[in-house]
Amino acid sequence: MTPVLSVLVHNKPGVLNRITALFMRKGFNIQSLTVCITENPEISRMTIVMSDMDEAALEQVIKQLHKQIDVLKVTDLTDQAMVARELALIRVSSPIAERAVIHSLIEPFRANIVDVGRETVTVQVTGDAEKIDALIALLRPYGIRELARTGLTALPREAASSADPKRAGEAQVLHI
């Protein structure tokens, strides 16, 4: 199983270092880590994707995260319904004669050309890892010059049973 954790932490210097140091000390590998400020400027969300591990190891990671003073909430998204996306920017060799071909290749992926140079185009694509991997494989024969990927970012889906029409639009409040 490839665990995915969503961790809410205080948005202050040193927190990221302390969290990643915990993983290093325990010998757990992080495949992808995204961190960004939330709707509350005092809180950041970390989406952590780890290498495959068993249930006991995952439980240990979650317990260790809860012990961190700056951790407010840990949510295991591994087996939950979630909205998960990744972003990739792909700079591809693109002589003027091949640009129409590249555009037709990226269109089914709902990708966009976000920058055009004399010899290259930069393609932006969002989606799951499989979608991005497939587009990269299609563009590879044209010559990928540079590639940047964000890693996974995710939120749990709202449970259909918990959706109360009277509370539609209300945000869940986290008290610090």
RAPE-V789728 format. One record per helix or strand of 2 or more residues. SS is the DSSP state (H for helix, E for strand). FROM is the first residue (numbers start at 1). LEN is the number of residues. Records with the same first field share a line. If there is no record, write none. Layout:
# RAPE-V789728
SS->FROM-LEN / FROM-LEN
This chain:
# RAPE-V789728
E->4-7 / 30-8 / 43-8 / 71-6 / 82-12 / 112-5 / 120-8 / 144-6 / 153-4
H->15-12 / 55-13 / 96-12 / 129-12 / 160-3 / 165-3
